Amino acid sequence: MRYPLFLALSATAILIVGCQPDFLTYNNLHKLQKGMTRAQVLEELPKSPTNTRSLSADGHSYTIDDFPLQTAQAKSKTQNYNGYTGVTTTTRTTTDYTNIFLCLFENGRLRYWGMIGDFSKTEDVQMQSVAPSIYNTYIRDAP
């Protein structure tokens, strides 16, 4: 009796781990705090960064980790009726939309985080001065 229970639990664990999305969600971000080390940030987030880049602006050197962040989700349902068999087939589709989310580190500490456009909207003057370089790196000069 123990063997089937073990198999059921193992299969459930594999499904749960295998179903984790390949992006961050807003729920993942509430643990981030200014001043965290890069190791602390990576420990808190469920996904590794897609890219890590170095950036210099106004005499400061930064390291930027970028992650895909889920910004929207669309669900649709399609039903098809087969008149010959009398069977209705329902197909449910979920589409995830992502954007680039950045964690910017200065001297190994989290200085600022957000989407690309957030850096130009902050009241932090130093981050406002970095915003054009971030835009050029991720938008204008993107491959």
DANOR-V147436 format. One record per run of one state. SS is the DSSP state (H for helix, E for strand, C for the rest). FROM is the first residue (numbers start at 0). LEN is the number of residues. If there is no record, write none. Layout:
SS	FROM	LEN
SS	FROM	LEN
//
This chain:
C	0	1
H	1	17
C	18	5
E	23	1
C	24	1
H	25	6
C	31	5
E	36	1
H	37	7
C	44	6
E	50	7
C	57	2
E	59	23
C	82	4
E	86	20
C	106	2
E	108	7
C	115	2
H	117	4
C	121	3
H	124	16
C	140	3
//
